[in-house]
Amino acid sequence: MLNRNIQPAICEPSHLDVQRPEHHVFPNGIVLNVLDACDSEVTRVDLVMGGGRWHQTQPLQALFTNRMLREGTRQYTAACIAEKLDYYGAWLDLSSAPEYTYVTLYSLNKYLPQTLDILESLVKEPVFPEKELKVIVDTNVEQFKVNLSKVDFLAHRALVKTLFGGHHPAGRLVCEDDYQRIVPDVLRQFYDRYYNSGNCTLYLSGKITGDCVRRVEALFGNEPFGQGTRPEKKTFRPEPDARKQVFVERSGVLQSAVRLGMLTLDRCHPDYLKFRVLVTLLGGYFGSRLMSNIREQKGYTYGISAGYASYPDQGVLTISTETANQYVAPLIAEVYREITRLQDEQVSSEELSMVKNYMLGDLCRSCESAFSLADGWIFLQVYGLKDTYFADAMQAIKDITPGEIQDLACKYLRKEDLKEVVAGAK
């Protein structure tokens, strides 16, 4: 009989056995990565193209080029694409990042021939219709205006500009006029440069059969498509604002958004994996130092978090929250107090064990399905990380000591480098 008065023992995973993708090279040079790790009759197809915000000639060019793929091709109108995807129970996700663009299709295996036909048309022959583009631009402009009334949006914009400077692609803030400069020719230029077989990597994940691979090869792997090449690596130097404190006024609001941030090490740095543990301990989960103090004890906010944002060749540590206007100053003071505690006092073994268990569980969950595995391997490709990253991450979590946490806090949580951004009422 199970005794429910006794807490179940915590079982720490001894190792992380992450399935590696099978690699195939198609006749046109595209590399296909196959992750057959699903019992359900579902397939996910990812096309990863080099070329993102870092390579655009004007703001929003990469975003709207990717977004407009579904708005009409030589074979299908936007309405037809939407109707067919809905009829076949498929889902299309389009997104762009600093250095890459992604086209992702989720499809039932029995309808894969039909959905792949649509996907091929989207990737190879979009027409960027002017009427549909105007509707989408106008919609995005209205959403942009709404966002400008939100303190969290204003604080985020101010923080990245403060950290990177207005000439850096991460710090160059989009304005309403940028939307008006988006026209079909601008999108066509970006498409012609980067959407081609020489600049594409494919991932197949889910329940993958030989028939799935053959169909993908027939549509994407035989004949080259597009005329462009792979983009060159672009490096930009941040030019941080000299100011320690930045205030963005938004009158009439009852709460202010608070963002503290600093430039820090990138994902390839030898200290990064253990630095993640420090960030999690500080504010990366519900039982973190910042949550326990500022939310539970002081009651200044409903939630506060510390996180790591990755940019090409650069990492950013951010601490984010919203609070009533009168609590902004004491809240910031408590953030510094918690950083000082991490620098002056070693974390207890019990608290560190709790953080480790949380992170190990989260790491295991990130590799539990075919689609999360695909996300993981795409992540390694995008950031140029080693194939041993997952095992190294687990080992770093298990090995880190209270003394190392304290050393990392002294080395990387430099209070003098933290920029304080507040958006709200005076």
N, C-alpha and C positions, 0 to 999 in steps of 0.2 A: 504494500500500500504506500502510495506517495505521501510523504509528510510535507504538507505545504507550509509548515512553520519553519522549515529549513531552507535557506536560500540556495538555489542551485549553484554548483561550483562554476567559476569562470574558466573556460577552456581557451587558453591562448593558442592561436594557430602556430604550428611549428615551422611551416614554410608556405609559400604562395606559389602554387603550380599554375601559371598563367598559360593558357593555350596560345601557341604561336600560329600566325596565319601561314597558310600554304601560298607560295609565290608562283605565279605564272607570268610569263612574258609573252604578250600577244605579238603577232607578226608586225604590227605597226609601231611596236616599241612600248606600248602602255604596259605597266606592271599591274597585275591583278593580285590582290591579297584576299584569300578565302578563309573565312572563319565559320566552319560548319559546327554549330554548337547550339542547336535548338530542336525541340521535338514538335513544335507547332509549324504548320505549313505557311510560314511567313518568311519573306526575304527582304533584306534591306540592301539597297545599292547606293554607295557613296562615290561621287566623283570629286576628287580634291584637285583643284587647279591652283597653281602658283599665281600670285597677283592679287593684291588687296588694297587697303587704304594707303599703304606705304608707296604704292606704285601709281596711284591715280594722278591725273594732271589737274584736277580741280576737285573740291569737296563733293562728296556724295556720289561720285562717278562709279566707284566699285559697287556700292550698295545698290543703286538703282539699276545698273547693268544686270546684276544677279537677280534682283527682284522682278525685272521685266521679262525674264525668260518665259514665265508662265502666261504672259499676256498676249500671246499670239505667235504663230510660226507660219511657214509657208503652207503647211498642211492643215493646221488647226487654228481656229479663233480662240480667244480667251474663254468665251462661254463654252465652247466645245471641250477644251481642256478640263475646265472645272467639272463639267457634266460627266465626262468619261472617268475622271479620277474618282468622283463620287460614286458612280455606278459600279466600278470595280472594287470599291472599298479600299482605295489606295490613298496614301498621304504623301505630299511633296513638301519638302522643307528646303528653303533657299536662304543662305546666310553668307556673310563675308567677314573677314577678320583683317588684321594689319597686313599679313603677307599671303593669305590664302583665301580662296573662295570655295564654297561647298554647295553641291547639289545632291540632295538625299531623297531617295524614293523608298517608301515602305509599301510592299505589295503582297497580296495573297499569292502563293505559288501557282495556283490554278489559273490566275489571270496575269501571270508574269509576262507572257508574250504580248498581250495587249498594252500593259502599262510600260513595258520597255520600249515599245514603238513610240509611245507618247514622249518618254524620256529622251529618246534619240532625237526626236524632232525639236524638243526644247533646247537641247545642247548644241545641235548642229545647224539649225536653221531658224533662229528667232528673227522676228522682223521689227521689233520695237515700235509698235504702232503709236502714232502721235496722239490719237484721241485717248487711248487707254493710259498713256503716260501722263497726259494732262490731268486726268481724273486722279491718278495715284499721287502725283505731285501735290495737287490741291488738298487731297486728304491728309497727306503727311505734313503740309504746312499748317493745317488746322490743328493737328495733334501736337506739332511743335509749339504753337502758340499756347495750347493748354499746358504743356510741360513747363513753359517759361513761367507759369504761375505757381509751380510747385517748388517748395524750398529744397527738397532733396535733389531735384534736377539742377537747380541753380548752384547748389553747393558742390555737386559733382563736377560740373563744368568749371567752376572756379578753381577747384583743387587741381584738376589735370593741367589747366593753364598755368597755375602757380608752380607746379612741379616741373613741367616740360618747357614752358615758354610758348609764345604764340607762333613761332616759326617751325616748331616740331609738329609732325603730323598728329601726334597724340594730344597736343595742346592747342592746335588750331581749331577754334570753336566754330561750329556751323552757325550761320545766320540765315534769315529768311531769304535774302537775295541769292544765296547759294542754290536754293531749290529752283528759283526761276531760271537759272542758267543750265538746268538739266533738260537737254533736248535729245531727240533720237540720234543725231550725228555724234554727240558726245559719248553716248552709250555704245554706239557701233564701233567707235575708235578703241574703246577699252576691250570690247568683245573680240575684235579682230586681233588684238595684241596677245591676249592671254587664254582664250578659249580654243585650245587646239590639242591634238593627241600628243604632241611633244611636250606638253606642259600639264599632263594629267596622270593621276594615279587612281586606280579603282579599288574599292573594297566591297566584297560580298559577304554578308553575314546573315545568320539565321539557319534555316534548314536548306542547305545548299546541295543540290544534286549535280550530276554531270550534265544534265540537260540545261540547268540554270547557267552553268559556266559556258556551255556551247552557245546559248542564245546571246549572252552578253558579248562573247567574242565575235559572233556574227555581226552584231550591230556596232560595236565600238572597237574591236580588236584587229580587224583585217585591213581596211583601207585607212590611211592617215586622213585626218580632218583638220581644217584650220591651217593657217599659214604662219602663225606667230611662233615664238620660241619661249623658253623658260625665262622668267624675269631675273635680272641680276640682283644680288643681295644689296640692299640699301641700308646704310647706317646713318642715324641722325643723333646729334649730340644734344642732350637736354640743356636748357638754359633756365634754371629755376629763378623764380622771383626772389629778390633779396628780402622781401617782407616776411616776417614771422607770422603775422596775423592778417587775414583778409576777410572783409565783411561785405556781404551782398545784401542790400536792403530789399525787403519784400514787405511792404506795409500792410497792416491789417490782419496778419496771421497770428495765431495763438501759440504756435510752436515754431522753433527754429531748428534747422538742420545743421548738425555739427559734423564736420569731416576733419580728421587729423590724418596727415599723410606725409610720407617721406620716400625718396628714392632709395632702393636697397638692392641687394644682390639678385642676380638672375637665376633661372632654373639650372643652369650648368655649373654654378658655383659649388665647390666641394662642401660648403657648409649648408647648402640649401635644404637638404632633406631633414636635417636636425633643426634648422631654423623653422621649418613648418611646425614642429612640435611646440616650439616656443610661442609661435603665433596662435596656435590652437589653445594652448594653456592661457594665454592672455585674453583672447576673446573669440575663439573659433568654435565654441560649442556652448550648449545651454548652461553647463556648470562651470564656465570659465571665470576667471578672476573679475573681469569687467562686469559680467552679468551678476555674479554673486554680490559684488559691492554696490554697483551703481543702480542696478535694477532692484535686487531683492532687499538690500539693507537700506539704501538711501531713497529708493523710490523715485529717482529723477526721470526715469524713462521706462517704457514698456520693453525695450530691447536695445542692446548695444552689441556690436560685433567688431572683431578685428579680422582682417583678411589680407590675402596676398593677391595682387593682380599682376599678371605677366604681360610684358610687352617685349618685342624683339630687342634683345641685348640689354634689357632693363627690367627690374622688378619694382613694384610699388607696395608698400605697407600702408593700409588704410584702416582707420577706426571710424565707424559710422554709427550715427544715432540721430534721433530727434527728441527734443525736450521742450518743456515750457520755457518761455523767454527768460524768466527769472532764474532758471537753473543752469543756464549755459556756463557761466563762470565756475560755479562749484563742480559741475560735471567734468569740465576740462581739468580742473585741479585734481579730481579723483583719478582720472586717467593717468596723470603724471605720478600720482602716489602709487598706483599699482605697478607702473614701470619701475619706480624706485625700489619697491619691495622685491621685485624679481632680480634687481641688480644687487641688493644688499643682503637678501636672505635666500638660502637654498630652499627650493620647494620640497615639501615632505614627500616621502616615498609613496604614501597612500594617494595623495593628489596626483602625482605623476603617473602612478599605476592606472588611475581612472582615465586620465588623458590618453595613455597608451592603449588601453582597451577600446576606447572610443575610436581612435584613429585606425587601429588594426581592423576593427569591425567595418569601418567605413571603407578601408582599402579592399577588404574581401568583397564587400557589396559592389564595388566598382568593377569587379571582374566576374560577376555571377551569371551574366547573360551574354548571348552572342552580340547583342547591340552595344552593351557596355564594353565588351572586349574590343569591338570595332572602334568605339570612342577612344579607348585607351591606346590602341596602336596608331590611330590617326594623330593623337596627342603627341606620341613619341616622334612621329615623322615631322610634324609641324615645328616642334621645338628642338629637333636635332638631338634627342636624348638616346642613350644606349638601350639595347634590348633588355639589359639587366635592371632597368629602372624600377620595376615593380618589386623585384626581390631586394634591391638596394634600399628602397623606401621602407619595406617591412623591417629589414635589419637595422636601419637607422632608428626607427621607432623603438624597437626592442632594446637597442644598446644604449640609448641616451641616458645619462645620469643627471642627478640634481646639480652636480658641479658644472656639467656642460651647459645646462640650462642657464645657470647664473653667468657663466662666461659669455654665452651667446647674447644674453640680455645686455651685458656691459659693452659688448663689441658692436651690436647692431641696433639696439633700441636707444639711439642717441636723442635725448629729449631736445637738444638744441637744433636738431635737423627737422623735427616735426613741424610741418606747417599747419596752422590752425585756420580753418575756413568755417565761417558761420553765415548762413543765409536765413534771414528772418527780419523781424521788426526791431527797430532800435530800442 
